[in-house]
Amino acid sequence: MAYDEDLANRIREVVGREKGLTEKRMFGGLAFLINGNMAVSASGKGGLMLRVDPAETETLVKEPAARPFEMRGREMDGWLRVDTDDVDDDAFTRWVRIGVTYAKSLPPK
């Protein structure tokens, strides 16, 4: 499944002015990287995939739109999937900002 271009455009509206921003096709979607670190992606499976502080994963997955990201059947701390179907603009922006904030905290690649 290809990523949702409308979703990618919504992400661009939030991150478009970030320093060090690049876009790259990854994980079947379109990833937005800050200084080479993935922040958020328009997932090819729908919704957002975002990178978060691993220490916050357990707290963030308690929110209704979020669930753990799984790779090969294993949940990955520091990565989330966020269903954007029922997320309003403020919540969408918040989720994208969480990913951007964490990516900005990492050393540039």
Sequence and secondary structure as in RCSB ss.txt:
>XXXX:A:sequence
MAYDEDLANRIREVVGREKGLTEKRMFGGLAFLINGNMAVSASGKGGLMLRVDPAETETLVKEPAARPFEMRGRE
MDGWLRVDTDDVDDDAFTRWVRIGVTYAKSLPPK
>XXXX:A:secstr
    HHHHHHHHHHHTT TTEEEEEETTEEEEEETTEEEEEE TTSSEEEE  GGGHHHHTTSTTEEEEEETTEE
EEEEEEE  TT  HHHHHHHHHHHHHHHHHS   
